[in-house]
Amino acid sequence: MKSSTSNFPFCYSRTPKKWTSLRQHRKTTEESVSEMESSPQTQRRTNWAVYQHFSTASDSPTPLLSRGASETVNYYAESDQQPDASERVSLSPNCKFGTGGLADDNGDVLRDFSELGCCRKITTLLTSSHQFNNLQVEMLYQRYFLRTNQSHMVHLLVLLCILFTCMAIAVLLSNYETQVQCSLLLLCCILIYLVIIGIVSRSGLNEVYLSFVSYVVLATFLLIELSFGVLIKSQAVTVPTLVFVYISYSLLPVKLQYAVVAGTMFMLSQLILTLTMEHELSIQSLINLLLLACTNVTGVMMHYPNEVAKRQAFLETRQCVQARMAMQKVNQQQERLLLSVLPRHVAMEMKADIAGKRHDSMFHKIYIQKHENVSILFADICGFTSLSDQCTAQELVRLLNELFARFDRLAQENSCLRIKLLGDCYYCVSGLPEHRPDHANCCVQMGLDMIDAITLVRDVMDVNVNMRVGIHSGRVHCGVLGLCKWQFDVWSNDVTLANQMESGGIPGRIHITADTLKYLGNAYEVEPGNGGERNTFLKDHNIETYLIVPPEMTYVSQYYKKQSPGHAHNGNISKEFRIMGHNQRHNTFSCKDEPEVNNGEVDEYLLCAIDARSIDRLKSQYCYPITLKFRDPSIEQIYSKVPDRMLYSYMTCTVCIYLAITAGHVIILPLSYLLLGCLIVGWLTIVLSAAVIFRNRLMEITEPLKKASQTINQNRSIAQSLALTIIVCCFLTSMTPLIKHKLEVCFSEQNRNGTDVSVAENPEMRETTCHLLFNYMTVCVIILMILVAVYQVLISLVKLFLLIFISSSYFISSSIFLNHRPIEESFWIRIFMFVVMMGLIVALILQAQQTEVTSRLDFLWKLQATEEKEDMEHLEAYNRKLLANILPVHVADHFLTLDKPVDELYHEQCDSVCIMFASIPNFSEFYVELEANNEGVECLRLLNEIIADFDELLGEPRFQCIEKIKSTGATYMAASGLTRNTCDSKQYTHVTAMADYALRLREQLAYVNEHSFNNFRIRIGINIGPVVAGVIGARKPQYDIWGNAVNVASRMDSTGVLNEIQVTDEVYEILKLKGYPLTCRGVIEVKGKGNMVTYFLNDYAQQN
């Protein structure tokens, strides 16, 4: 089967299709049943189990993403279906990590570079591309985040406008010499941002314009940095530069390469300004550059895995959607096959019962409905024996398939429902399942068309064949009996009468009863039928019959005579049957009629879903406004247990930031026990946390540490607590020695330390040192606030409290150090830092909110997609179970395979098949239609119990080689050895299994008699030989077997003795060698076969 459910993250080798349509994806089918509870065979899992199933790749045999992620969805682990290589999608080969497992279960980017050298690692990281090979998938991904990025851009620009407005006002009110120029510059930037807001807010904006305006914003940042550096000539410019660098990586929708270029330009411009103003690198400038470089590295370490995580989440959602659509296609095929065999109302009732819980009851459920005022048509091919003599078994099956296919189309045209095929007998009913007043007219027209069709066969094949048709109108019970191999059937005395009308009819004529004539009115000319002269049943019951006077010439005969006045009988059946329109396969069951699930269809479906996806609506519908927690506690619980893929990145960024702070402390602060103690405590906390998180990178690990590591990685709440601990520890250990030293330098009159004494005695030097420490503390606080934003695992409220705590601590400590400065200068410094800090807090919280909303809604969409796929899987299981009860498994698989030719007829030659017919001849005496037994329904209920008991026996392991073929009335047919796995041509285990099964049927019926106070008697016939197994019928495929061996087995039943199992000489020779006791019956006459020696099977094989 050509895979239409491809694994997308693999390499996509064929040329991608162009984006052809943006129209709404059409629904391919209506959901036939509502959401069901699971059956015992396919137990439904909870939402968390569903998510875990589709989120675990560590246990799956084949990873879907070439970048290797444990959150990857593997839909083919159970089915062993692997996607075609030509239908795979991967990240662009420009990304050098494409085959190394880019983001594993926690998204650690560093772990993917273990095989590369340091320079190659950095080069690869900065030059890699995240684009998908498939352009259509890349466009879809960009569209997926377009609206989110639009909203984020508008929020950022509004924040920048407010921030720059406040700064412009503060600069205007200050006493800077260049206050006018600075204010005008800020106002120009504000105007640019307002224009950009107008552009970005348009609904028709695409990804190109959004990227362009992002570059414009970066250009304004660079302009502000350079202009303020020139105009103000102060180290304070470093503070907004740090904010600009962080915004470049985290808040603007730009690619990593361009963000790196922007961050590098900001750092280089800062270096150029410093060298221009100071002509050398001071300690403050060196530290500022160090922290700027640290911010750039942090930005890279956050941007890269975050982008990978988003793309991976998109791929997983896309895989869920595609798998769901593929499963939906399978369900359509299964349901189409199912509904081709069973009427919809019966199939839906059975499916609901399979999906529902089982109820203990004395009786099996019976699927029978009563219908009044219907017409029943029986048609038999007269001369079929002579026709079969001219054909091989395979040709005969093809002939029957072609003929019954035509009959099925005629039945559809004439509003008749085909019931069953019995050898060369075809019967249907009009008025089912919905009543129609012209049911008798439909059956008569159906009969006329069938006679026309067989006339063409007679002329083409030059064989004396004809149709004998009998019709009766009345009441029927319709439904299915038994537990497996269901076939829709009808029962009633009126059905029996219709069958006798066919037996007492005339070839080429339609034989009807007076009841049918009453419904016909004067629509057809009739003549007396005299059925009692040809059938004893009609005579005994005094049935008045009529014959329909045929029209002079029907349309098939006219067409045939005009087109083919003479014929060469070359035996080419298929060619001649195409004259009758049998090459018109539009109504035949074939999975090729169903379109495959291709990438374009999935992408178009996702495009419509993305366009209809409203972030604000989803957020208000599923999340609380401030906390962003899911309104549904069960979903929130699931989300809290989903591992955070970026824990490794958080720790890597923490190490980088704390390393930069440590370097700055060592350069700025004098060595002291407090400094060493704080740094040791901070590094111990970071190292221990990293050891727990980076568990897989350690060669040896203790069991407690391993358990702690697993707990942190599998529980977001514990991960959040660890993140909170790390941030608070970093802040306290960083700020405590800095604040203490500032207090000593700026406020001590005298100090024991020689260096401090010189500083204390030199006011100018003390002021310079205080100014240096203040600027360094400001930069450190901003870096620590960025560290808070790094931990995306923290919820927004926790981040807000941390940022307020850090900024409040900063303002309290800085206000002390600004008291010695002039009042006006300290005031404007406070105002400037307050605006910057508040702007940074708002930006960080905005980014945290955006990240959390995106993460939660992506999770929700994926969860919904996996649940829908789970529903499709359950539906597929129900359909599969129903199909297994209608057709043999290998036959159902044949029809559900997509790569079969449309006109391929399914049949196979089986060389050694054991066939059994078992009938209850005296059941007809038991069946009566009275009000007391619900017009015969209770009689059918008992028959259903008997057949169900027979079916249950097939569930025993020793009878697995036996396949039930069908049950017709009180006759049960089964066969063994139909497949290579069940046919044992050496030991004949399938024959001994059939013998044991026949004996068990006899015992089971005796048990039923004992408990139902009846006296049913069984008659069984068994034979072995070659048969042709196949499916006939175009719109309603029916599995059956044909061949001389089948006819002989049927004769063994019909000529048998009650309560005896009659077998042929071939079966006798096999069973005798296996130790079965048999008795020779002698020579009997068998219709069509002459005299035969038969035997009775008495008991089970004797144990040696």
N, C-alpha and C positions, 0 to 999 in steps of 0.2 A: 504494500500500500504506500503510495507516495505520501510522504509526510506533509501534512498541511499544518501541523502543529509544531513548528520548528523551534528549537532552542535559540533564542535571539542572540545571546551574547557571544556565540562563536563567530568565526570569520565569515563574513558575507562575501562570497566570491563572485556571484553573478552581478551583472549591471543592474543597479536599482531602478525601479520604475519611476517615472516622473510623477509628480503630484497631480493627479488627474481630476480630483473632484473634492469639493468642500461641502457637498450636499449632505444632508442628514443621513446617517446610516439607517437603512431600512430594516425593520424587524423581519427576520426570515421565517419565523414561525411564532405562533401563539403558544404560551405555556399551557400544556395540556392538563396539567394537574397542579394543584397548589403545593406549597411547601409541606413535605411529609415528615413524619417521624420515621426513625430508622427501623429497619427490619432486623431480626436477629442475625441475619447473614451479613448485613452491612450496618453495623452499629454507628449511629450518628455521634460525632464528637462534639465536644463543647467548642465555643468560639476560640478559647485559648489553645485547645488541642488542634483545631483547624489551623490557627496561625503558626503554631509550632511545627506542624507537619509541612507547611509550605515555607518555613523559615530556617530549616535545619539542613545544611549541606554537609556537615561534618560526617554524618552517618550515611550520606547518599553515595552511591558508587561513582557517579559522574557529576562533577561540578558544572554548573551552567555558565558561570562567568569565567572567562579566561583569566580574569584578575583575581579569582578565587575569593569568594565571600561566603561565610557561613550562613549568612542570611539569605542565600540564594535559593530560589524555588526550583525544585526538581520534580517535574511532572511525569518523568518517564522511568522513574526508579522501579515502579511496580509493573508497568506494562511492557518494559523492555523495548519500547519503541524509541528509536533514536532518530533525530531529525535529519533530513537531507542536508548535505553540506552546502547545497546551493541556496538554502533558505535560512541562513544563519546571519546574525548581526553581531558585531563586536565593536569595541571602541577602536578608534582610528589607529592604524599601525604607526602613525607619527608618534604615538605615545610609546616610549620604549619599555614601559612596564607592562605592556599589553599581555605578555605571556608569563609574567612573574607573579601574578596574584596581587593586584594593586591594593585592594582593601580587603583585609581578612576580617575575621569576626569582630574586631574592634577598630578597624580602619587604620592600623598603624602603617604610616607611609615609610617609616624607616626600615621596617622589617623586609621591605621589598628590594632594598638596595644592598643586601648582605653580600651579593656576588659581584658587586661593581666596585671599582676604585673610587676614592673620594671625589676626584675631579669629575669623573664620569657621572657619579651620583648627582652632583650639583648641576652639571650641564643637562643631564637628562631631566631632572626635576623642573628646571626653569624653561626648557624648550619643548616639553611634552605637550601634546594636544589631547584634549578630552573628547574630541568630536567622534561620532560614530561613523563607521565606514559607509553605512547606508544613509544617503543624504535625506531620504524621506523620514527616517527615524530621527535624525538630527533636527530636522525642521519641526517634527512633532514635539521633541523635547524642548526646543526653544519656545514653542507655542505653549507648552505645559507650564513653563515658569514666566511667560510673558506678562500675564496679568499681575502675578505676584510681584515681579520686578517693577512693573509700572506703579503699583501702589507703594512699594518701598521707596522708589525714586521720588514720588510726590511728597511722601512724609519727610524724607531727608531734605529736600529742597525747602520745604516749609520751615523745618527746623533751622536750616542755614540762614534763611531770610530773617527769622526772629533773632538768631544769635548775632548776625552781622548788624542788624538794626540796633540792638543793644550796644554792641561794640562801637558802632558809629556815633551813637549818642554820647557814650562814655568818652570817646576820643575828642569829640567836639567840646565837651565840658571840661576837659583836662587842659593843662598848660603846656602841652607839647608844641614845639615849634611848627611841626608839620601836621598839626591836627586837621587842617582843612583838606590837605591832599589825601591823608589816610581815610577820612570820612567819605570823600568823593569816590575813592577807590572801592570802599565797601558798598556804597550806594550803587555804583555801576554793577558790581557783582550781584546785588539784590535784584536790580532790573533784569540782568541776564537770567537769573534764577526764575523770576516771575514769567519771563517769556518761555523758558524751558518747561515750567509747570503747565502753561497753556498747551504746549506741544505734546507733552507726555500724557496729559489728561484725555487726549482724543482717543476714541474707541478704535479707530482704524490704524493705530500705531503698530509698526512691526519691529522686529528685533534689531534691524539695521539702524533705525532712527534712535532706538533706546541706547544702543552702543555709542552712537555719535554724540548724543547729549551727555553721556557719561564722560567721554573724553573732553568735552567742553568744560564740565565741572572740574575735572582734574587740571585743566589749563588755568582755570580761575584760582585754584588752590596754589599752583606754582606762581602765578602772578602776585597773589597776596603775600606769599612768603618772600619773594624777591623784593617787592615794593616796600613791605614793612621792614625788611632787613636793612634796606638802604635808607629809609626815612627815619626809622626809630633808632637804629644802630644799638640794639640791645640783645642780650642773651635770652630775653623773654620770648623772642620769636620762636625759640625751640619748642615751646609748649604747644602752640597751634600746629607746628609742623608735625609733632607726634600724633596729634589728632587727625591731621590730613592723611598721614601714612596709614593709620588704622582704618580710616574711612575708605581708602583706596582698595584695601583688601577685603573688607567685610561688608560694606554697605553699598558699594557700586557694582552693578552687573557687568564687570569687565573680565576678560580672560586673565589667567594668572600671568602670562608673559607681559601683558600691558600693565598689570598692577605692579609687577616687579620693576618694570621700566619707570613707572611713575614714582614708586618708593625710592628707587635709586637716584632719580633726578632730584627729589626733595632732599635727600641726604647730601648729594654732591653740591646742590645750591647752598645748603647750610655750610658746607666746608668752604666753598668759595667766598661766601659772605664773611665767614670768620677770618679767613686769611686776608681778605681785603681790609677788614676793620682792624685786626690785631697784628697782622703781618707774621704771626706765629700761632701755633696751637697752644692755648693755655690748658690748664687742668680741666677747667669748666668746659671748654670746647671739646676736649678729648672725650670727656664723659658724656657730653651731649651726643656726640657722634656715635659713641659706643651704644648708648640707649636707642638712638635712631636705628642703628644696625640691628639691634635686638628686636625692635618693633617690626622691622622688615622681615626678619627671620620668623618671628611669631606669626606675622601675616601670611607668609608662604606656608608655614606648617598648618595653619588653620584653613586657608583657602583651598589648598590642594585636596586633602582628604574630604573636606566638606563638599567640594564639587563632585568628587568620586562617589560619595555617599548619596548625593542627590540623584546622580545618574543611575546608580545601582538601584535605588528605590524606584526610579522611573522604569527601569528595565524589569524589575520584579513585578511591578503593577501591570506592565504591558504583557509580561508572560502570563500572569494570572488571567488577564482579559482574553488573551489568545487561547489559553488552555480552556477557558470557559466556553469560548465560541466554538472551539474544536469539539469539545464535549457536547455542545448544543447540536452541532452537525451530526455527531454520532447518534444522539438521542433522536434527532429527526429521522435518520435512516432506520433506526430500530423501531421507532413508533410507526413509521410508514409501513415497514414490513409487518409489524404487529397488527395494524389496522387493515392490512390487506388480507389477513386471515380471520380476524375476529371483528365483529361490529364494534363501533366506538363505545357504545354504552356498556357492552360486556367487558371490553378491555379496560375501560376506566374503572369499573367496579372492582375488577380483579386487581388492578394496580393499587387501588386504595386499600384493599384488604391486605396486600403484601406489605404495604407501607405501614399499616396500622398494627396494633398489638393483637396478638392471638388471644382468642377467647375459648375457654374450655367449654366443650359442648359434646353431647352424645353423638351427634351427627356432624359430618362434614358439610360445609356450606355448599348449597346448590345454586348454580347460576342459571335460573330458568325464569322466563317470563311467558305470560299467556297473551295471545293476540287473537282477536276475533276478526272475521271478515277478511281473510287473505285467500289467495289462490296459489295452489301448489302444482308445479310442473315437473313431471318425470319424463326424461327422454333417454332412449336406449338405441345404440347403434346396431341395427340388424345387419348380419353378415360380417360382423367384426372378426370372426374366426377366419373367414376366407381372406380378409384384408391382412390379418396378422401373418398368414402363411406366406405372403409375398414380401415380407419385411423381416429384417433381423430385429432382435430385441431393441437395440439402440434406435433403429429407424422407426420402430413402432412407438417408442417413447417420444421421439421427435414429432411424429405424426399426431399423436394424442395431444402433445403440447401445443402444436400449431392449431389443431382443431378446437381444443378447449380454450385457447387464447382468443380465438374468434368468437366463441360462445360467450366468454366473459365480457368482451366488448359489446356484443349484442345485448347481454343482460344489462349492462350499464345504460345503453341507449334506450332500452325498453323498461327501465325502472324496476328491474328484478334483482334480487339478491341471491347470488349463487350460494347454495348450501354446502354441497359436498360432491366429490367425484368418487364413484364406486366402479372401478374398472373402466368399462366403456359406457357407464351410466352417468348421466348428468341431471341433477335436479336443483331447482331454484324456486324461490317464493317471491311473490309481489305483494306489497302491503307491509313489509318489514324494513326497518324497525318502526317506520312512521306509516300510519294508515293513509291509504289513498283510495278514492272511490272507484277508480278505473283499473283495479288490480286484475280483474279477469281479462280485460282487453289487453293489458300489458303482457300477460302470460300467453295469450293466443298469438299476438304478434311475435313474441319471442319464439314460439313454436314454429311459426311460418318461416322466420328467418333461419332457424336451425335446419329446417328441411331444405331451404335454398342452399345453405352452406354445404350440407352433405351431398346435395345433388352435384355440386361442382367437384367434390372429391370423387364421386362415382364416375363422372365424365373424365376426369384427369387420370385417375388410377385404373380405369376400365375394370372396376370391381363392383359387384352387385352389392352395394351397401346402401342403407337408407336409415331414416330416423323414424322411430315409433314414439309418439308423444301422447302422454296422458295428462289431463288437467282436472283438478277438482278444487272447489272452493269451500272453505269452512274455517275451523279453528285449529290453532297449532300451539304447542308449547315449544319455545326455542331457547337455546342456551348451550351449555357444555356440561359434560359429565366427566367425573374422575378428577385426578390430581395432576396429570401430566399429559402431554401430547394432545392438547385440547383441539377439537375441531367443532366448529359451530354446527349445530344440527337441529332438526325439528322432529317432534314426536306428537302423535295423536292418532285417533282412529281415522280422521280425515286424511292424514299423511299416508296411512296404510291403504286407504281407498284410492288415493292418487297413484300410488305405486301399482295397484292392481289395474287401474285404468290404463296405465302404460302397458302392462303385460297383456291385457285384453284388447289392445289397439291394433291398428293396421299400419304396416310400413308406409311412410310417406304421408300419413294422415294425422290429424289432431283429434284425439278422442276425449270428449268432455262429458261431464255429468250434468244433470238437470239443474243442480245448484249453480254451476258455473254459467249455464245458459241463462239463468235468471239475471245474473249480473251483466251479461253481455247485451241483453235486450235484442234489438234487431240489427246490431252492428255487423253480424256475419250471417251468411246463409248456411244452414245446417241441414243434415239429413240423419235419419235414424242410424244409431251406431251398432245396435244388437251386440253389445259387449258380452252379455250372458252366454252367447253361443260360443265364445272363445275363451271364457274365463269362468271357472266354477265359483270363485268368490263372488263375482258380480251376479252370477245366477242365484247363488244361495241367498244373497242379501237383496235380491230383486232391485238391482240398481238400473235405473233408466239412463241410457247413454246416447250420445249424439256424435256425429263426425262433422268437422268444419269443412265446408266445400271450399277447396283451395281456389285462389284467384287464378286467372288465365295464365299470367306470367309475372314473375317477380323481378325485382330490379337486378338481382345477382345473375339470374338466368339470361336476362336481356343483355347485360354487360358481357357475359361470357360468350354468348352466341355471336355478338357483333365483333368481338375482338378475336375470337379463336374458333372459327367454324370447324377446323380439323385439328387433330392433336397427334403428336408423335409420343407415344407412351414410353418415354426413356427412363422412367423411374426417378426423375429428379423432383423429389417432393417439394423441396424448399422453393424452387423456381415457380412451380405452378401455384403454390400457396401464396406467393407474393401477389398473384393476380387478385386474391381475395383481400389484399391489404394487410397481410401478416407482417410485412416489413415496417408497418407503422407501430413503432414501439413507444409511442408517447404515453400509453397507459400501462405499460408493463413495469414491473418492479425492477428498478436498476439504480444502484447507487451512483452511477455516472450522471444521472439526472440532477444530482445534488451538486451545487458548486462547492469547490473546495475552499477551506479557510486559508486565504493567502495573506501575505503581509499587508497588501494594500487595503484589504477589507478590515483587518484589525486596526490599521492606522486610521482609516476613515472613521471607524467606530470611536476610537479614542479621541479623534479630533472633535467630533460632535460632543463627546462627553466633556472634553476640556472647555469647549466654547460655552457649554451649559453650566460649567462649574463656577459657582460664585463663592469666593473665599469668605466674604462677609456673611453671606447667607449660611454657609456651612458652619462658620464659627459661631454664629448666634444660635444655630439649630442644635449643635452638638456640644458646645463648650460654654463654660461660664465666662462672663465678660472679663473679669480681672485675673483670676487665677488660671484661666484657660484649661482647667481640668474638664474632662468629659462629664457631661451631665449623667450619663449612664455609668453607675459605679462598676459594673462588670467590665466595660470597655476600659475604664481607667485602671482597673486592676491588671488587665492584660497588658496595657501600655507600660505600666510600672515594672513589669517583669521582662520587657524587651531589652536586651543588652544594648548599651550605647557603643556604637562602632568606633567612636573617636576617643576612647579613654587613653589610648596610646598617644594620640596627638596632644591631648591635654597635658599629659605628663612631660612630653617632649618640650612643649612650649613653656611649662613651668620651670624645667631645668634651664632653658635658655634665658628666661627672664631673671631667675634667681642668680644665675651665673653672672649676668651683667650687673645686677645690684651688688653682688659680692665684690666684683672687680671695682665698682665705683666706691664702695665702702673702704676697701683696702687702699685706694688711691687718696680719697678725701680724708678719711678719719684716721687718727693715730691708733696704733695697736693698743688694745686694752683687754682685760679679762672679760668685760661685759660684751665687747664686740666679738671676741672669739667664742664666748659662750652662746651668744645669740646665733652666730653663723653655724656653729656646730649643731645646735638644736634644729635650726631650719633645714640644714642639709640632711640630718638624720631623719627628719620627718619626710622629706622628699625622697630620699633613697629607699626608706622602708616602704613607702607608698608605691614607688616605682617597682621595687622588687616584687610586691604583691601583684601589681598589674601586669608587669612584663614577665610573668611566670614562665612562659614558654621559651624565653631566651636564656633561662638559667639552666646550667647543666645538671645541677642537683637542687632538689627542692624538698623541704620537709613536708610531711603530711598536713600539719595544721596550716602552714602557709598556703599549701595547695587548696585546701578547703576555703580558706579566707579569700583567696584569689577567685575561685569559682563563685563564691557568694557575691563578691563585689561586681563581677562581670555579668551576673545574671539577675541582679536586683538594682533597679535605678535608685531606690530610696537609700540603700547603703552607699552606692556610688556618690549620691548627692551629699551624704554626711561626710564621706571622705574628702570630697572636693571642698566642702565648707571648712573642714579642719585644715587642709593644706593652705587655703587662701588666708585664713586668720593667722596661722602660724607664720606664713611668709610676711604678712603685714607687720605683726608684732616684732618678729626678729629683725626686720629691716628698719623699722622706724624707731625702736627703743634706743639703740646706740646712737642714732643720728640726732634724735631730740635731746638726749642727755649731753652729747658733745656741744650742740648748739647752745644749750643752757649754760654750759661751762664757759664757752668762748664769749658769748654775747653779754653775760650778766655777772661774771665773776670779776671782782676787783683785783684779786690776786690768786695765783694758783701755784701749786707745788711744782708742777711740771715746768721745765725750763722753756719749752716752746710756748706753752700757754702763758707763761709769765711775760714773754716778749710780746705776744699778741695782746695781752691785757694791758701792758704798759704803752702800747702804740695804738691810739684810738683809730687812726686811719687804717691800720692793718686789721684791727678788730672789725671795723665796719666792712672792709673788703671780704674778710673771712665769713662774716655773718651773711653778707649778700650771696657769697658763693654757696654756703650751706642752704640758704633759703631757696635758691634756684635749683640746687641739687635735690632738695626735699620735694619741691614741686614736680620735678621730672619723675622722681621715684614714685610719687603718689599716682601720677598719671599712668605710669607703667603698671603699677599694682591694680589700678582700676581696669586697665586692659586685660590683666590676668583674670580678673573676675569675669570679664566678657568671654574669655577663652573657654571657660567651663560651661559649654552649652547644655550640659546635663542638669544644671541648676535651673529651677523655675524662675520666672521673672521677678516674683515678689521677693524671693531670697536674694537675688542679685540686687534689687533695689535697696533692701535693708543693708547689704554689705557696702554698696556704693555710698549710701548716706552715712554709714558709720565711718568709712575711710575719709570721705570728704569733710565730715564734721571734725574728725580728729585733726585733719590737716588745717582747717580754719582756726581751730582752737590753738594749736601749736604755732601756727604762722602769725596769729594776731599778737602773740607775746613777742615774737621777734621783730614785728613791724613797729612796735611802740617806740623804739629808739629813733625811728626815722621821722622826718617832717610829717606833720599831720596830713597835709594835702597829698603828699606823695604816697603815704601809706593808704590813704583813703582810695585813691585811684587804682593802686595795686590790688587792694581788696576787691574793688568793683570789677576790675579786669579778670582777676582769678575766679571771682564768683560766677561771672558770665561764662567763662571757659569751663569751669567745673560743672555748672548746671547744664550747659550745652552738651558736655561730654556724657554726663549721667543720662540725659534724655536720649542721646544718640545710642548709648550702650543698651539702655532699656528698650528703645525702639528696635534695635537689632536683635535683642533677646526675644522680644515679643514676635517679631517676624520669623525668626528661626524656629521658635517653639510652635507657632501656628502652622508653619509649613510642615514641620516634622509630624505634628499630630494629625493634620489633615491628610498627609501622604500615608501615614499609618492607617487612618480610618478608611481611605479609599482602597488601600491594599487589603485590609481586613474584609471589607465588603466584597472585593473581587474574589478573595479566597473562599469566602462563605458562599458566594454564588457558584463558584466552581465546585465546592463541596456539595451543594444542592444538585448540580448537574451530575456529579459522580453518583449520588444516591439515585437520582432518576435513571441514570444509565444502568445501575445495578438492578433496579426494579424492571426496566425494560428487558435487560439481559435475562433475568430470571423468568419473565413471561415468555420470551422467545425460546428459552430452553424447554419450556412446557408446551411449545407448539411445534418446533422443528428440532431435529438433532443438532447438537452444538456445532459439529463440523459443517452442517448444511447452512445454519444461520451465519456462521463466519464467512462462508462463501458469498452469501448475498450481501453481507456488510462490507466486503472488500471492494475498494474503489477502483482497482486496476483491472477489473474484469471487463471483457467486451460486452457491449450492450446486448447483443443478440446471442450471447453464449447460453446454451441450454445446459442446465446442470444434470448430469447423469453419470453413473459410474458402474462398471461391471464388477460384480462380486462373485467369486468363483465357488465359495463354499459357505452358504448361508442356511441356517436352520430356521425354518418358519413354523410358527404355531398359530392355529386358530382354535379358540375356545368359545363355545356358545352355550347359552342356557335356553334350550328350545321351549321349555314350558313356561318361560316368563310371559309370553304372549297371553297365556291363560290367566295369569295373575293380573295383567294390566287391564283395568276397567276404568271408565270415566264416569264418576258419580259425584254428586255434590258433597258426599261424605268424605271423599278423598281429594277434594279440591280439583275435580275434573281430571283426575289421574296424576296430579303433581306428586302426591304421596307415594304412588307406585314408582314414579321416576326417582324419588328421593331414595327409596330402597335400592333401586338399580345403581344410583350414584354411589351408595355406600359399598356395594359389591365391587364396582369398578375401582373405587378409591382404595379398597383393600388390596385389590390386584396390583394397583399402581404402587402402593406402599411396599409391597414385597420387592419391587425392583430396586428399592433403596438399600437392600441388603448387599454387602460387599460381593458375595458369590454370584450375584445376578447383574453385576455392572456391565457385563458384555451383552446384555439383552436390551434391545431398543423396542419400546412400544411403538407400533406403527399407527394404529387407530383403533377406535371402538365404534361399531355401528350397531345401534340398538343394543341387543343383548349378546353381541358377538365381539370378542376381544382378539386382536391380532398383534403378534409380537414376532421379532426376529433377532437372531444373534449372529455375530460374525460379519457385520456390515462394514467394518473398517479394518485396517491392517492390524491395529492394536487389539481388536477383539476377536479376530479370526485366527483360530489355532488349527492349522491344517495337518498337524502331526499328532497331537494328543487329543484333539477334538474336545477341548474343555468347554468350548461354547455350545457343543451339542449336549454334553452332560449337564451343563448349567440349565439349558432349556428343558431337559427331562426333569430335573429337580424342580424347576419352576412350575411345570405342568402338574406335578404331584402336589406342590404347595397350593396351587389354585384349587385343586380338588379338596384338599383339607380345609382351606379357608372357606369355601362355599358350604362345606358341612358345618363349620363353626357358625356361619351366618344362619343356616337353617335351624340350628339348635337354639339360637337366641332370638330369632324372629318368628319361630313357630311356622316355618314354611317348609316346602319340600322341593326346592329348586334342585335340578339335576344338571350337571355339567357334561359337556361332550367336547373332547379335545382331539385334534389331529395334528401330527407333526411330520414334516418332511425336510429333506436337505437337498441342496443343489444350487446351481448358478442362478443368479437373478440380476436384473438391472434395477438399481436404486436411483431415483431421481425426483425432480420436482416438476410438476406440470401445472399449468394455469398461469395466465399472464398477470392478471391483477390480483389474484388470490392464490399464491403458490401453495401447493399441497404436496407433501412428501409421501412417496409410496414406493412399492417394489413390484416388479412385474417379471413374469417368466413362467415357464412350465412348472418349475418347482413350487411356485406360489399356487398355481391352479391345483396341483396335486395335494398340497397341504390343505387347501380349502375342501377338496373332495374327501380327505381323510376325516374332516370334521362332519361334513354333511352326510357321509355314509357310515358314520361311526355309531357306537352304542352308548346310551346314557351311562354316565359315571365311569366311562372307560376312556383310556388314552390310546388312540389308534395311531400307529406309526408305519412307515413304509419299510421295505426290505433294506434300503440303504441305511436308515436310522437303526434298524435292528442290528445290522452287522457291527455298527460302532458301539452301541450300548451293550451288546452281548459281551464284547471284549472288556468292558469296564465293570462287569459284574452285576448288571441290572437284570432282575427277573422279568422275562417277557413270555407271553403265551401266543402261539400262532393261532390267528383267527381262521385262516384258510384263504381261499380264493374268493374274491368278491368282484362284482362288476362295477366299474367306475365310469361315469359318463364322460365320453370323449377320450378315455384312456384304455378301454377294454377291461380285461380281467387282470387283477393285481393280487398278489399275496401280501397280506397285512398282518400286523402283530399288535397285541395289547401290552402296554407297559403297566406292570403290576405294582411295583414298589421301588424304593430307593436301592442304590447299589449295595450289594452285600459286602460287609467289611471283612477283609482277610484277617 
